[in-house]
Amino acid sequence: MRQKIAILGSTGSIGRSTLDVASAMESEFEVVALSAHRKIDLLAEQTRRFKPRYVAITDGVPLDAFKALVPEFGGRCLQGAQSLVELATLDEVDIVVCAVVGAAGLPAALAAASKGRRLAIANKEPLVIAGRLLTEAAKKSGTALLPIDSEHSAVFQALQAGRPDEVKRIILTASGGPFRNASRQEMNNAGVTEALAHPTWSMGPKITVDSATMMNKALEVIEAVWLFGLSPDKIDVLIHPESVVHSMVEFIDGSIMAQLGTPDMKVPIQYALTWPKRAKGLAQGLALEKLKQLNFQAPDPDKFRSLVLGFQVAQTAGSAPVVFNAANEAAVSAFLEGRIRLGRIVELIEDCLNAHSVRQDLTLDGLLEIDAWARRYVLTRLGQNKTAHMAKV
């Protein structure tokens, strides 16, 4: 029987790549549910092609506007943020691919894990914001949390070479982004065009900016703590500009296991869908004979301040990662709108962290309350939200 997939965020880059994988492996997978925020034209095109039974639009776009684009659609249309939870908990769904940008996908991810659905996580926020809640829910239901991002997929694969107690450390690799060779001043004063000029990967604007500041790697450190049950002191980050080695695991006997491949997100997506089996790949194979060299270097902590903060936040845990992530999202939005320089992002994040009193063992509602506070705090610092209070929360 074909595995039935719900793709939350089907119009984003990860969602589109997941549909490419599902299309190439249609004898193995059936797409039964799709969701989009506001790109209804693309959602309509995907609906015509894959014929899902359920479609959800999380923005306020009228459902009639979507139905007019696909009059032949006979399935069920849902709307609003809660629709993601409905899709994630459908009885006929086997695998939920969570590729929703930001914290919006968190309730759906938690619901899917609680329901026992295999959860393939592409966005960092569920584990960063609610790693304890999510891993506890998955453990209780007996389901698997499978990473889609290339670095954690590489670690997940390499870890299979040994036992958990044999792991000395994991090494997350980073391309270094567009400012790998830039000075700290050049990076801090960069504009949107420069920050979006990623040398290796083609991604959405938010994650591309995160790569430029290495905030993406900071968030990945926090994710790794929960995904692999490791303390932050067992996690390292190295800049690897070739983006061939996607991450590594060093074992206590000195052996290092690395996962290599072309920079194509279809590889980790496919593995998350087919695990524990492997299938013929869609991505172009890696021509080892053409590789001239592989370079690795430690990131500059003065230039990539967000990475330093990420390790501190991972160690603090509790509500600190919530504030860290939310403040970054608000600051990156301001940057993409051209209202602040790149270096101001990390300044706002650190300011927000300093204004927060960390709390432990929060419920989902409590985490979301702090998430909202952190966003308001950043807006206030930017002079956009006169009503948001500045007191510690």
C-alpha positions, 0 to 999 in steps of 0.5 A, spaced: 500 500 500 502 507 498 504 511 504 499 517 504 502 524 505 500 531 508 505 536 506 504 542 510 507 548 506 507 545 499 508 551 496 515 553 499 521 550 496 521 544 501 514 543 499 515 543 492 521 538 492 517 534 496 512 533 491 517 532 486 519 526 490 512 524 491 511 524 483 517 520 482 515 515 487 508 515 485 508 507 486 510 508 493 507 515 496 500 518 495 499 526 496 492 526 500 493 533 503 496 540 501 497 547 505 499 553 503 499 560 506 497 565 500 500 562 494 493 560 491 495 560 484 501 555 485 496 551 490 491 550 485 496 548 480 499 543 485 491 540 486 490 539 479 496 535 478 496 531 485 489 531 486 489 531 494 483 530 498 484 536 502 487 543 501 488 548 507 489 555 506 492 559 512 491 566 510 485 570 509 484 568 502 477 567 500 476 559 499 472 561 493 478 564 490 481 558 490 475 554 488 474 558 482 481 556 480 480 549 481 472 548 479 473 540 478 476 539 485 471 535 489 475 534 496 475 538 502 477 545 503 480 548 510 482 555 512 485 558 518 491 556 522 488 551 525 487 547 519 494 545 519 492 541 525 486 538 522 491 536 516 496 533 521 491 528 524 487 526 519 486 518 520 488 517 513 495 520 513 501 516 514 507 521 514 506 529 515 511 533 512 512 539 516 515 545 511 511 551 514 516 557 515 516 560 522 512 558 528 506 557 525 507 549 524 508 548 531 501 546 533 500 541 527 507 538 528 506 537 536 499 534 534 502 529 528 507 527 533 501 525 539 497 522 534 503 517 532 504 520 525 511 519 522 513 526 522 518 529 517 521 536 519 523 541 515 523 547 519 527 548 525 522 552 529 518 546 532 524 543 535 527 549 537 521 552 540 518 546 543 523 540 543 521 537 550 514 537 548 515 534 541 520 529 543 516 527 549 510 526 544 513 522 539 516 517 545 509 516 548 506 515 541 512 511 539 512 515 532 519 517 529 521 524 528 525 524 522 529 530 520 529 533 512 534 539 513 541 536 510 545 537 516 541 533 521 539 528 516 547 527 515 547 526 522 542 521 523 545 517 517 552 517 520 549 515 527 547 508 525 554 506 524 555 506 532 551 506 539 549 513 542 554 511 548 559 511 543 558 518 540 564 523 542 561 529 538 557 531 532 560 536 527 555 540 523 557 543 517 556 550 514 557 553 507 559 560 511 554 563 506 555 569 502 559 573 508 564 567 509 570 571 506 567 578 508 569 582 514 565 583 520 563 590 518 562 588 511 557 583 513 554 588 518 552 593 513 550 588 508 543 589 505 538 585 502 541 583 495 548 581 498 545 577 504 540 573 499 546 571 494 547 564 497 553 561 494 551 554 494 543 553 496 537 556 493 532 557 499 527 561 501 529 569 503 528 567 511 532 561 511 537 565 506 538 570 511 539 566 517 545 562 513 548 569 512 548 570 519 549 563 521 543 563 525 541 557 521 546 553 524 545 556 531 538 553 531 540 547 528 545 546 534 538 547 539 535 542 534 540 537 535 540 537 542 533 534 542 533 530 535 539 526 538 539 527 545 546 530 546 548 536 550 551 542 547 558 541 549 558 535 544 556 539 538 561 543 534 560 547 527 565 547 522 565 552 515 565 547 509 564 552 503 564 546 498 557 543 501 559 536 500 560 533 507 553 535 510 555 533 517 559 528 521 559 524 527 565 522 531 565 516 535 570 515 541 574 510 538 576 516 533 572 514 527 569 520 523 563 518 519 561 523 514 555 523 509 557 526 502 552 528 497 550 533 492 547 540 495 540 537 493 534 537 498 531 532 495 536 527 498 534 528 505 527 529 503 527 522 500 530 519 505 525 521 511 520 518 506 523 512 505 526 510 512 529 505 514 529 503 506 533 507 501 530 508 494 533 510 487 535 517 488 532 523 484 539 527 485 545 527 481 550 523 484 557 526 487 563 525 482 568 524 487 573 524 482 572 531 480 573 533 487 579 537 488 579 539 495 575 539 501 576 545 506 574 546 513 575 552 518 572 554 525 567 560 524 569 567 527 565 568 533 566 575 533 563 575 526 558 570 527 555 572 534 548 569 533 552 562 533 555 564 540 548 566 542 545 559 539 550 555 544 548 559 550 541 558 549 542 551 547 545 550 554 540 555 558 534 551 554 527 552 557 524 558 554 530 561 552 530 558 545 523 561 544 525 568 545 531 566 540 527 564 535 522 569 535 526 575 536 530 573 530 524 572 525 521 579 527 528 582 526 529 578 519 522 580 517 525 588 518 531 586 515 528 583 508 523 590 508 529 594 508 528 597 515 535 595 518 542 593 516 544 585 517 548 586 523 542 589 527 539 582 527 543 579 532 543 586 536 535 585 537 536 578 538 541 579 544 537 585 547 531 581 547 534 575 550 537 580 556 530 582 557 527 575 558 527 571 565 528 564 563 522 559 565 522 552 564 517 546 563 512 550 559 506 548 556 505 549 549 500 555 550 506 558 555 511 557 549 506 561 544 505 566 549 513 568 550 514 567 542 508 573 541 512 577 547 519 576 544 516 579 537 512 584 540 519 586 544 523 587 537 517 591 534 517 596 540 525 596 539 524 598 532 519 603 534 513 599 531 509 597 536 508 603 542 503 598 546 508 592 547 510 593 554 518 592 555 518 588 562 521 582 563 517 576 561 
